[in-house]
Amino acid sequence: MRTAIVVGAGVGGLAAAGALVRSGWHVTLVERGDRLRGYGAAQFIWPNGVAALQALGLSLGDVAFPFATGGIRRPDGQWLVSSAPGVTGGSTAGEPVVVHADDLHDTLMAGLGERLEIRTSLEVTTLRLTGDRPAVGNAKHTFDADLIVAADGGRSVLRRRLAPEASVASTGYTAWRAVVPWFRSPAVQANGEMLGAGHRFQHATLGERGGSASATRGGIYWVATVPGAQRPESPAAQLALLRRWFEGWQSPVPELLEATEPGDLVQQPGEELRSLPRRFGFPVGSGAVVLLGDAAHVAAPALSQGACLALEDAATLAAVLRGGAPLSSALDGYTLARRDRVARVAKASRRLGSVLQAQGLAARARDVALGVSSGLLQRASATATTWTPPA
Ligand SMILES: Cc1cc2nc3c(=O)[nH]c(=O)nc-3n(C[C@H](O)[C@H](O)[C@H](O)COP(=O)(O)OP(=O)(O)OC[C@H]3O[C@@H](n4cnc5c(N)ncnc54)[C@H](O)[C@@H]3O)c2cc1C
């Protein structure tokens, strides 16, 4: 039986581990956290992410809720792009669904099956690229396998070793996300998106207030993006800052921030990988190491595509390995199928981010341009969502 070690139990690692188990591999999943959990409040999963889940034999079922805003407004409520295709409005490229991070996590966990070894509280610090098979480990343990899947996120220690040419850079903005549970949330039903000078706010309903039993993690998800670096203050002080920055914005922005508690907040820096790794697969003796998810490519968050791309990676890896294909040809197939694709999405997301987060005069120019044509938004989301799973 072929053996694999998957490092990192985020969306990418869980999806890859499940796919390998279902293909008959013996898989060990290694995570530095003390338990496996969902992270990031909630996620937009675009049609390409849904297609990748389907290719992996998984489905979000009734924990995914449609997200359409009908357009984008200014902080004063005026429409910038009204009832027209937009980044998150109805577009020819399709609309995303929104899913609670814990529900996405549960979906991926359900796909793991039972024939898998899970090691938590184990931080990988070493990678051995000599000998017949690759190995990972730390000061105490070393584990080797036919295949190592590096799914250890944007700050991947494994990528640093395999592809030192790729480095993480700031996009110049920071995001905060939260899910306000129904019992605390203001009376907002609709989804929405607003753009100010440098500031962006999106909100999406996770099910209905008092809705079906399946919406156990129901509420209102919001994402606020603000220029500048991460804030070192306590979550309570960060929340106070957010309330100040978004003061005077059209309802329901202030109400949602008022209903948010410090413990709901997830702060994340906007980052991207400048110069992608030259390849995503590395032969080692008769074995191999592959980079997957944010470990391979971190795209600026403007298009909300990172988790979807990680799911695409996992579906592609499963496809190239299908039928016991030799690892060397599978590696080439994996890089070929993924590198150009993620480079295109990363570029579109970077461009879109610089437009959406424009400040000062550039923001005014953006507002005029968006009022005339929402083509940029449509093109960016079409680039990202147009993807067919490999046969
Ligand atoms: C503000 C914001 C909003 C976003 N919204 C969306 C969205 O709506 N939709 C979407 O598709 N994407 C979105 N993304 C991107 C998405 O969250 C990420 O791309 C995705 O989570 C990447 O998954 P991953 O599994 O590759 O990495 P991660 O989620 O980072 O998981 C890596 C895992 O590896 C573990 N790990 C790390 N190092 C080690 C080590 N040395 N040893 C062992 N374990 C290790 C970590 O603990 C973690 O569990 C957003 C990103 C941001 C910043």
The ligand as an ORCA input file, in Angstrom:
! r2SCAN-3c Opt
* xyz 0 1
  C      -9.636     37.673      5.108
  C      -9.649     36.425      4.292
  C     -10.845     35.955      3.794
  C     -10.860     34.783      3.022
  N     -12.051     34.326      2.541
  C     -12.072     33.266      1.736
  C     -13.304     32.809      1.179
  O     -14.362     33.369      1.461
  N     -13.263     31.755      0.328
  C     -12.092     31.114      0.000
  O     -12.114     30.178     -0.807
  N     -10.908     31.502      0.548
  C     -10.872     32.565      1.403
  N      -9.695     32.944      1.971
  C      -8.481     32.137      1.771
  C      -8.535     30.844      2.580
  O      -8.897     31.089      3.920
  C      -7.178     30.140      2.535
  O      -6.659     30.186      1.242
  C      -7.340     28.671      2.930
  O      -7.787     28.580      4.258
  C      -6.016     27.936      2.772
  O      -6.171     26.627      3.257
  P      -4.879     25.713      3.502
  O      -5.406     24.415      3.996
  O      -4.015     25.731      2.310
  O      -4.052     26.460      4.630
  P      -4.427     26.795      6.140
  O      -5.879     26.993      6.304
  O      -3.517     27.890      6.565
  O      -4.070     25.462      6.936
  C      -2.739     25.117      7.205
  C      -2.749     24.136      8.389
  O      -1.423     23.666      8.590
  C      -1.092     23.728      9.969
  N       0.354     23.911     10.025
  C       1.052     25.000      9.641
  N       2.373     24.791      9.795
  C       2.502     23.542     10.288
  C       3.628     22.752     10.650
  N       4.885     23.211     10.519
  N       3.412     21.501     11.128
  C       2.149     21.017     11.252
  N       1.051     21.719     10.938
  C       1.225     22.967     10.439
  C      -1.876     24.934     10.485
  O      -2.058     24.859     11.896
  C      -3.183     24.783      9.704
  O      -4.094     23.952     10.362
  C      -9.652     34.100      2.748
  C      -8.440     34.554      3.266
  C      -8.435     35.721      4.034
  C      -7.119     36.231      4.570
*
